[in-house]
Amino acid sequence: MTVDPVGEWLDLAHQDLASAQFLLSMRPVPVEVICFHCQQAAEKFLKVVLNSSNLTIPKTHDLLVLLDLVRATDPKFGSLESPLADLNDFSVVVRYPAHLTLDETDAKKALIDAEAVRSFVLTHLKK
């Protein structure tokens, strides 16, 4: 059986994003969990690009570090800096007590940001 690492990363990224979208319908809305899944989806979409470019995938959750590596393959990825910066803190901070004041608006914004990353990456992969 042949392993398709790019396909595996894509599947995992889509699962994180689908989970975040599904969780938005819960009451009360698990804002922190949604934001975490959005960050994870964005991280995995960036790792798809690294993998498809045959680059080493570092063990980091820092989206801006990953962006710098991805931007080296195509400077157009720089357009993702703002949504990635907004999602970046959700990898660790939301998983532990941090006294954050997030609400449903933050969860919806995280979904928009993660979907923007997905859209850009999928368009890039088709080229």
mmCIF file of the C-alpha atoms, coordinates in Angstrom:
data_MODEL
# 
_entry.id   MODEL 
# 
loop_
_atom_site.group_PDB 
_atom_site.id 
_atom_site.type_symbol 
_atom_site.label_atom_id 
_atom_site.label_alt_id 
_atom_site.label_comp_id 
_atom_site.label_asym_id 
_atom_site.label_entity_id 
_atom_site.label_seq_id 
_atom_site.pdbx_PDB_ins_code 
_atom_site.Cartn_x 
_atom_site.Cartn_y 
_atom_site.Cartn_z 
_atom_site.occupancy 
_atom_site.B_iso_or_equiv 
_atom_site.pdbx_formal_charge 
_atom_site.auth_seq_id 
_atom_site.auth_comp_id 
_atom_site.auth_asym_id 
_atom_site.auth_atom_id 
_atom_site.pdbx_PDB_model_num 
ATOM 1   C CA . MET A 1 1   ? 0.000   0.000  0.000   1.00 0.00 ? 1   MET A CA 1 
ATOM 2   C CA . THR A 1 2   ? 1.412   3.354  -1.050  1.00 0.00 ? 2   THR A CA 1 
ATOM 3   C CA . VAL A 1 3   ? 1.217   6.177  1.458   1.00 0.00 ? 3   VAL A CA 1 
ATOM 4   C CA . ASP A 1 4   ? 0.230   9.600  0.153   1.00 0.00 ? 4   ASP A CA 1 
ATOM 5   C CA . PRO A 1 5   ? 1.550   12.059 2.755   1.00 0.00 ? 5   PRO A CA 1 
ATOM 6   C CA . VAL A 1 6   ? 0.018   15.076 1.013   1.00 0.00 ? 6   VAL A CA 1 
ATOM 7   C CA . GLY A 1 7   ? -3.364  13.353 0.961   1.00 0.00 ? 7   GLY A CA 1 
ATOM 8   C CA . GLU A 1 8   ? -3.026  12.407 4.624   1.00 0.00 ? 8   GLU A CA 1 
ATOM 9   C CA . TRP A 1 9   ? -2.217  15.993 5.636   1.00 0.00 ? 9   TRP A CA 1 
ATOM 10  C CA . LEU A 1 10  ? -5.147  17.234 3.534   1.00 0.00 ? 10  LEU A CA 1 
ATOM 11  C CA . ASP A 1 11  ? -7.542  14.742 5.116   1.00 0.00 ? 11  ASP A CA 1 
ATOM 12  C CA . LEU A 1 12  ? -6.466  15.752 8.614   1.00 0.00 ? 12  LEU A CA 1 
ATOM 13  C CA . ALA A 1 13  ? -6.777  19.457 7.785   1.00 0.00 ? 13  ALA A CA 1 
ATOM 14  C CA . HIS A 1 14  ? -10.269 18.962 6.349   1.00 0.00 ? 14  HIS A CA 1 
ATOM 15  C CA . GLN A 1 15  ? -11.278 16.963 9.441   1.00 0.00 ? 15  GLN A CA 1 
ATOM 16  C CA . ASP A 1 16  ? -10.158 19.769 11.755  1.00 0.00 ? 16  ASP A CA 1 
ATOM 17  C CA . LEU A 1 17  ? -12.052 22.366 9.739   1.00 0.00 ? 17  LEU A CA 1 
ATOM 18  C CA . ALA A 1 18  ? -15.187 20.200 9.511   1.00 0.00 ? 18  ALA A CA 1 
ATOM 19  C CA . SER A 1 19  ? -15.029 19.624 13.270  1.00 0.00 ? 19  SER A CA 1 
ATOM 20  C CA . ALA A 1 20  ? -14.825 23.356 13.924  1.00 0.00 ? 20  ALA A CA 1 
ATOM 21  C CA . GLN A 1 21  ? -17.781 24.014 11.626  1.00 0.00 ? 21  GLN A CA 1 
ATOM 22  C CA . PHE A 1 22  ? -19.851 21.307 13.317  1.00 0.00 ? 22  PHE A CA 1 
ATOM 23  C CA . LEU A 1 23  ? -19.026 22.530 16.819  1.00 0.00 ? 23  LEU A CA 1 
ATOM 24  C CA . LEU A 1 24  ? -20.360 25.988 15.991  1.00 0.00 ? 24  LEU A CA 1 
ATOM 25  C CA . SER A 1 25  ? -23.888 24.532 16.198  1.00 0.00 ? 25  SER A CA 1 
ATOM 26  C CA . MET A 1 26  ? -23.443 23.372 19.800  1.00 0.00 ? 26  MET A CA 1 
ATOM 27  C CA . ARG A 1 27  ? -24.958 25.269 22.718  1.00 0.00 ? 27  ARG A CA 1 
ATOM 28  C CA . PRO A 1 28  ? -23.146 26.596 24.548  1.00 0.00 ? 28  PRO A CA 1 
ATOM 29  C CA . VAL A 1 29  ? -20.668 27.165 21.730  1.00 0.00 ? 29  VAL A CA 1 
ATOM 30  C CA . PRO A 1 30  ? -17.264 25.644 22.612  1.00 0.00 ? 30  PRO A CA 1 
ATOM 31  C CA . VAL A 1 31  ? -15.398 28.715 21.368  1.00 0.00 ? 31  VAL A CA 1 
ATOM 32  C CA . GLU A 1 32  ? -11.933 27.668 22.511  1.00 0.00 ? 32  GLU A CA 1 
ATOM 33  C CA . VAL A 1 33  ? -12.253 24.221 20.909  1.00 0.00 ? 33  VAL A CA 1 
ATOM 34  C CA . ILE A 1 34  ? -13.422 25.740 17.626  1.00 0.00 ? 34  ILE A CA 1 
ATOM 35  C CA . CYS A 1 35  ? -10.517 28.181 17.608  1.00 0.00 ? 35  CYS A CA 1 
ATOM 36  C CA . PHE A 1 36  ? -8.091  25.340 18.353  1.00 0.00 ? 36  PHE A CA 1 
ATOM 37  C CA . HIS A 1 37  ? -9.416  23.232 15.458  1.00 0.00 ? 37  HIS A CA 1 
ATOM 38  C CA . CYS A 1 38  ? -9.175  26.238 13.129  1.00 0.00 ? 38  CYS A CA 1 
ATOM 39  C CA . GLN A 1 39  ? -5.540  26.775 14.094  1.00 0.00 ? 39  GLN A CA 1 
ATOM 40  C CA . GLN A 1 40  ? -4.851  23.076 13.611  1.00 0.00 ? 40  GLN A CA 1 
ATOM 41  C CA . ALA A 1 41  ? -6.497  23.089 10.176  1.00 0.00 ? 41  ALA A CA 1 
ATOM 42  C CA . ALA A 1 42  ? -4.402  26.082 9.081   1.00 0.00 ? 42  ALA A CA 1 
ATOM 43  C CA . GLU A 1 43  ? -1.251  24.427 10.409  1.00 0.00 ? 43  GLU A CA 1 
ATOM 44  C CA . LYS A 1 44  ? -1.951  21.246 8.478   1.00 0.00 ? 44  LYS A CA 1 
ATOM 45  C CA . PHE A 1 45  ? -2.789  23.113 5.275   1.00 0.00 ? 45  PHE A CA 1 
ATOM 46  C CA . LEU A 1 46  ? 0.608   24.837 5.484   1.00 0.00 ? 46  LEU A CA 1 
ATOM 47  C CA . LYS A 1 47  ? 2.260   21.472 6.089   1.00 0.00 ? 47  LYS A CA 1 
ATOM 48  C CA . VAL A 1 48  ? 0.507   20.192 2.936   1.00 0.00 ? 48  VAL A CA 1 
ATOM 49  C CA . VAL A 1 49  ? 2.366   22.853 0.969   1.00 0.00 ? 49  VAL A CA 1 
ATOM 50  C CA . LEU A 1 50  ? 5.688   21.984 2.580   1.00 0.00 ? 50  LEU A CA 1 
ATOM 51  C CA . ASN A 1 51  ? 5.149   18.290 1.923   1.00 0.00 ? 51  ASN A CA 1 
ATOM 52  C CA . SER A 1 52  ? 4.056   18.823 -1.685  1.00 0.00 ? 52  SER A CA 1 
ATOM 53  C CA . SER A 1 53  ? 7.237   20.887 -2.195  1.00 0.00 ? 53  SER A CA 1 
ATOM 54  C CA . ASN A 1 54  ? 9.340   18.057 -0.720  1.00 0.00 ? 54  ASN A CA 1 
ATOM 55  C CA . LEU A 1 55  ? 10.444  20.250 2.168   1.00 0.00 ? 55  LEU A CA 1 
ATOM 56  C CA . THR A 1 56  ? 11.021  19.064 5.709   1.00 0.00 ? 56  THR A CA 1 
ATOM 57  C CA . ILE A 1 57  ? 8.066   19.666 7.980   1.00 0.00 ? 57  ILE A CA 1 
ATOM 58  C CA . PRO A 1 58  ? 9.312   21.100 11.261  1.00 0.00 ? 58  PRO A CA 1 
ATOM 59  C CA . LYS A 1 59  ? 7.788   20.081 14.562  1.00 0.00 ? 59  LYS A CA 1 
ATOM 60  C CA . THR A 1 60  ? 6.186   23.406 15.338  1.00 0.00 ? 60  THR A CA 1 
ATOM 61  C CA . HIS A 1 61  ? 2.699   24.759 15.812  1.00 0.00 ? 61  HIS A CA 1 
ATOM 62  C CA . ASP A 1 62  ? 3.818   28.316 15.054  1.00 0.00 ? 62  ASP A CA 1 
ATOM 63  C CA . LEU A 1 63  ? 1.918   29.321 11.937  1.00 0.00 ? 63  LEU A CA 1 
ATOM 64  C CA . LEU A 1 64  ? 4.216   32.257 11.230  1.00 0.00 ? 64  LEU A CA 1 
ATOM 65  C CA . VAL A 1 65  ? 7.298   30.009 11.242  1.00 0.00 ? 65  VAL A CA 1 
ATOM 66  C CA . LEU A 1 66  ? 5.510   27.695 8.813   1.00 0.00 ? 66  LEU A CA 1 
ATOM 67  C CA . LEU A 1 67  ? 4.447   30.671 6.714   1.00 0.00 ? 67  LEU A CA 1 
ATOM 68  C CA . ASP A 1 68  ? 8.073   31.791 6.343   1.00 0.00 ? 68  ASP A CA 1 
ATOM 69  C CA . LEU A 1 69  ? 8.976   28.342 5.026   1.00 0.00 ? 69  LEU A CA 1 
ATOM 70  C CA . VAL A 1 70  ? 5.991   28.217 2.681   1.00 0.00 ? 70  VAL A CA 1 
ATOM 71  C CA . ARG A 1 71  ? 6.605   31.765 1.462   1.00 0.00 ? 71  ARG A CA 1 
ATOM 72  C CA . ALA A 1 72  ? 10.023  30.585 0.254   1.00 0.00 ? 72  ALA A CA 1 
ATOM 73  C CA . THR A 1 73  ? 8.199   28.290 -2.194  1.00 0.00 ? 73  THR A CA 1 
ATOM 74  C CA . ASP A 1 74  ? 5.871   31.059 -3.359  1.00 0.00 ? 74  ASP A CA 1 
ATOM 75  C CA . PRO A 1 75  ? 5.931   34.657 -2.099  1.00 0.00 ? 75  PRO A CA 1 
ATOM 76  C CA . LYS A 1 76  ? 2.170   34.947 -2.762  1.00 0.00 ? 76  LYS A CA 1 
ATOM 77  C CA . PHE A 1 77  ? 1.593   33.014 0.453   1.00 0.00 ? 77  PHE A CA 1 
ATOM 78  C CA . GLY A 1 78  ? 2.501   36.245 2.235   1.00 0.00 ? 78  GLY A CA 1 
ATOM 79  C CA . SER A 1 79  ? -1.121  37.277 1.729   1.00 0.00 ? 79  SER A CA 1 
ATOM 80  C CA . LEU A 1 80  ? -2.028  34.766 4.457   1.00 0.00 ? 80  LEU A CA 1 
ATOM 81  C CA . GLU A 1 81  ? 0.001   36.529 7.139   1.00 0.00 ? 81  GLU A CA 1 
ATOM 82  C CA . SER A 1 82  ? -2.944  38.330 8.744   1.00 0.00 ? 82  SER A CA 1 
ATOM 83  C CA . PRO A 1 83  ? -5.286  35.331 9.125   1.00 0.00 ? 83  PRO A CA 1 
ATOM 84  C CA . LEU A 1 84  ? -2.393  33.132 10.250  1.00 0.00 ? 84  LEU A CA 1 
ATOM 85  C CA . ALA A 1 85  ? -1.285  35.698 12.833  1.00 0.00 ? 85  ALA A CA 1 
ATOM 86  C CA . ASP A 1 86  ? -4.852  35.828 14.175  1.00 0.00 ? 86  ASP A CA 1 
ATOM 87  C CA . LEU A 1 87  ? -5.023  32.016 14.443  1.00 0.00 ? 87  LEU A CA 1 
ATOM 88  C CA . ASN A 1 88  ? -1.502  31.523 15.802  1.00 0.00 ? 88  ASN A CA 1 
ATOM 89  C CA . ASP A 1 89  ? -2.252  31.850 19.525  1.00 0.00 ? 89  ASP A CA 1 
ATOM 90  C CA . PHE A 1 90  ? -4.996  29.236 19.387  1.00 0.00 ? 90  PHE A CA 1 
ATOM 91  C CA . SER A 1 91  ? -2.576  26.298 19.226  1.00 0.00 ? 91  SER A CA 1 
ATOM 92  C CA . VAL A 1 92  ? -1.695  26.304 22.899  1.00 0.00 ? 92  VAL A CA 1 
ATOM 93  C CA . VAL A 1 93  ? -3.325  29.176 24.761  1.00 0.00 ? 93  VAL A CA 1 
ATOM 94  C CA . VAL A 1 94  ? -6.913  27.954 24.346  1.00 0.00 ? 94  VAL A CA 1 
ATOM 95  C CA . ARG A 1 95  ? -6.113  24.473 25.623  1.00 0.00 ? 95  ARG A CA 1 
ATOM 96  C CA . TYR A 1 96  ? -5.224  25.636 29.124  1.00 0.00 ? 96  TYR A CA 1 
ATOM 97  C CA . PRO A 1 97  ? -6.732  28.112 31.568  1.00 0.00 ? 97  PRO A CA 1 
ATOM 98  C CA . ALA A 1 98  ? -5.635  31.488 30.250  1.00 0.00 ? 98  ALA A CA 1 
ATOM 99  C CA . HIS A 1 99  ? -8.494  33.768 31.215  1.00 0.00 ? 99  HIS A CA 1 
ATOM 100 C CA . LEU A 1 100 ? -9.194  34.628 27.597  1.00 0.00 ? 100 LEU A CA 1 
ATOM 101 C CA . THR A 1 101 ? -12.408 36.395 26.797  1.00 0.00 ? 101 THR A CA 1 
ATOM 102 C CA . LEU A 1 102 ? -13.387 34.759 23.538  1.00 0.00 ? 102 LEU A CA 1 
ATOM 103 C CA . ASP A 1 103 ? -16.934 34.604 22.253  1.00 0.00 ? 103 ASP A CA 1 
ATOM 104 C CA . GLU A 1 104 ? -18.873 33.228 19.303  1.00 0.00 ? 104 GLU A CA 1 
ATOM 105 C CA . THR A 1 105 ? -17.690 36.117 17.128  1.00 0.00 ? 105 THR A CA 1 
ATOM 106 C CA . ASP A 1 106 ? -14.094 34.992 17.701  1.00 0.00 ? 106 ASP A CA 1 
ATOM 107 C CA . ALA A 1 107 ? -15.001 31.427 16.715  1.00 0.00 ? 107 ALA A CA 1 
ATOM 108 C CA . LYS A 1 108 ? -16.666 32.622 13.511  1.00 0.00 ? 108 LYS A CA 1 
ATOM 109 C CA . LYS A 1 109 ? -13.645 34.790 12.688  1.00 0.00 ? 109 LYS A CA 1 
ATOM 110 C CA . ALA A 1 110 ? -11.333 31.810 13.273  1.00 0.00 ? 110 ALA A CA 1 
ATOM 111 C CA . LEU A 1 111 ? -13.439 29.766 10.846  1.00 0.00 ? 111 LEU A CA 1 
ATOM 112 C CA . ILE A 1 112 ? -13.236 32.516 8.231   1.00 0.00 ? 112 ILE A CA 1 
ATOM 113 C CA . ASP A 1 113 ? -9.459  32.690 8.663   1.00 0.00 ? 113 ASP A CA 1 
ATOM 114 C CA . ALA A 1 114 ? -9.016  28.915 8.454   1.00 0.00 ? 114 ALA A CA 1 
ATOM 115 C CA . GLU A 1 115 ? -11.242 28.734 5.374   1.00 0.00 ? 115 GLU A CA 1 
ATOM 116 C CA . ALA A 1 116 ? -9.168  31.465 3.725   1.00 0.00 ? 116 ALA A CA 1 
ATOM 117 C CA . VAL A 1 117 ? -6.021  29.419 4.327   1.00 0.00 ? 117 VAL A CA 1 
ATOM 118 C CA . ARG A 1 118 ? -7.709  26.301 2.950   1.00 0.00 ? 118 ARG A CA 1 
ATOM 119 C CA . SER A 1 119 ? -8.923  28.112 -0.164  1.00 0.00 ? 119 SER A CA 1 
ATOM 120 C CA . PHE A 1 120 ? -5.526  29.639 -0.888  1.00 0.00 ? 120 PHE A CA 1 
ATOM 121 C CA . VAL A 1 121 ? -3.673  26.354 -0.377  1.00 0.00 ? 121 VAL A CA 1 
ATOM 122 C CA . LEU A 1 122 ? -6.077  24.316 -2.497  1.00 0.00 ? 122 LEU A CA 1 
ATOM 123 C CA . THR A 1 123 ? -5.864  26.869 -5.292  1.00 0.00 ? 123 THR A CA 1 
ATOM 124 C CA . HIS A 1 124 ? -2.062  26.767 -5.029  1.00 0.00 ? 124 HIS A CA 1 
ATOM 125 C CA . LEU A 1 125 ? -2.014  22.960 -5.234  1.00 0.00 ? 125 LEU A CA 1 
ATOM 126 C CA . LYS A 1 126 ? -4.039  22.967 -8.456  1.00 0.00 ? 126 LYS A CA 1 
ATOM 127 C CA . LYS A 1 127 ? -1.368  24.992 -10.255 1.00 0.00 ? 127 LYS A CA 1 
# 
